[in-house]
Amino acid sequence: MIRAYKFLLRPTARQALVLGEMLGDHCSLYNGALEHRRTAYRRAGVTIRYGEQSAELKAIRAEDPGGVPAERRRRQGRAQPQHPGCGLGAVPGNPGGQG
């Protein structure tokens, strides 16, 4: 049984820039969610599940529909990823199998 597929991407320079920005956004979101879970557990011994964080994120997005996506930041000249270590060539993941 095949469990995964790999596709070779050969993006244009512009596409590579946008993909890099998206990776930075996703890294920031993942790292923020991980820090939220870790802090909640350390301070109150509370385990936060994916569903709870997902619902919370939906509420945040509903309150801020004008959030700045990567494409708009690029046009404004602020294309750097917001979290150090999450740039082009960075590999996002679940550090230490936590979460």
Secondary structure as UniProt FT lines:
FT   HELIX           13..44
FT   HELIX           50..63
FT   TURN            65..66
FT   HELIX           70..75
FT   TURN            76..77
FT   TURN            84..85
FT   TURN            88..89
FT   HELIX           95..97
//
